[in-house]
Amino acid sequence: MTDRIVLSKMVFEGRHGVTEGELAKAQPFEVDVEIHLDTRPAGLADDLSKTVDYADAFEICRSVVEGPSRRLIEAIAEEIAQKLLARSASSGRARSWFACASRVPRCRADSITPPSRSPAGLERSSR
């Protein structure tokens, strides 16, 4: 069985974009992350080590958006997805983070105030 853990509407400030105006002032970025895994072992054991630590996932998203500037939203989403995957691979307690058949986290990053003045975003499934 595969369940979903969703962290949604996380808003962080970052200096990302292509134009000088986008980079001149920090702007809000909204991030959603969807992680597929079997949550039964954690639920049955009431054991955080058998599931995703939401605080760790939140911190990964925050550090990417608030970190070095990127030109593209695609780069932000890709870095978040890769760091989540790396975390699952390196942590014995999070072995099952991405246990679904595709082993793919989904990440959506949106610029709340893009230069076009209309909402823009990207949903990325990292492979």
N, C-alpha and C positions, 0 to 999 in steps of 0.2 A: 504494500500500500504506500502511496506517495501523498504526503500532505504538503501544504504550502505555508510558509511563514512569510508575511508581507510587512515590510517597513515602508510606510507611505507618507507622502507629504512632508518629508524632512527638508527643511529649508536652511541653506547655508549661504554665506556671502563669499563671493569669489571674483577675481579679476580675470575673466576669460573672454575671448572673442578675437575677431579679426581686425576691427577698426580701433583707432586710437581712443575714440570715445568709450568703447566697451572696456578698454583696459585702464582708462584713467581713473575710474571710480568703481569700487566694489559694488556688485549687483547681486540680487538674490537668485539662487538656483534651487529648484525643487527636485528632489531625488526620491524615486520609489525603487525598492529592491524586492524581488520575489525569489525565495529560496525553496527548492523542492527537496524534501527528505521524508523519511518515515519517522514520525514523532512518537510512535508507540513505545519504543524502549525508554525514552525519557519520561513519558507520562506514567508508565507502569512503575518505574523505579524512583520517580520524583527526583531526577538526577540531571542537573544542568550539563554535566560532562557528556551527556548522550544526545545533546541537541545543539542548536545555534545559540550562542550568547548574543542577545540583541544588542547589548552595549558594545561588544566588539564590532559587530556589523555596522552599527551607527558610527562608531569612531573611524572605521575605514572610509565610509562615505564622507564624513566631515573632513578628514585629513586630505582627501583628494580634492574636494571642492575648494577648501580653504588653502590648499597648497599652491605649488607653482602654476603660473598661468598656462592655459592651453588655448589654442586657436579655435578648436572645434568642440562642440558638445559631444561628438562621437568619441573624441579622445578621453573626455571625462568619464563617459559611460564605460568605455573599454578598460580604463585603468581601475575603476571600481570593480568591475567584473573579474578582472585578472587578480586583483588583490584578495577578493573574496575566495576565489578558487585556490590561490596560493595558501591562504589561511587554512582552508579545509584540508589541503594536502599536507601541511606542515604540523598541524595540531592533532595529536593522538586523540584528544577529547572531542574533536569535531570531524572524525573520520566520515561520518554519514551526512555531512552538510548537503552535498549535492548527489544524493543517492538515486535520483530519478534516472530513467533510461538514457536521457540525453546528457545528463550530468552538466546541465547548463543553468547558471543563474540568469535571471532577467533583470536588467537595470534600465530605468527610465530617468533621464536627466533633462530638465527643461530650464531654459532661460526665461525667467518671469518677465524681464524687460528687454527683449531682444531689439536690435536696431530697427527692425521693420515695424515695431510697435504692435505686432500681433503675436500671439503665443507661438512658440517654436519649441520643439522637443525631439527626442530620439528615444526609442525603446530598443535596447541592445540585448540580444541573446549571445553570450560569449561562447565560442566553441574552442 
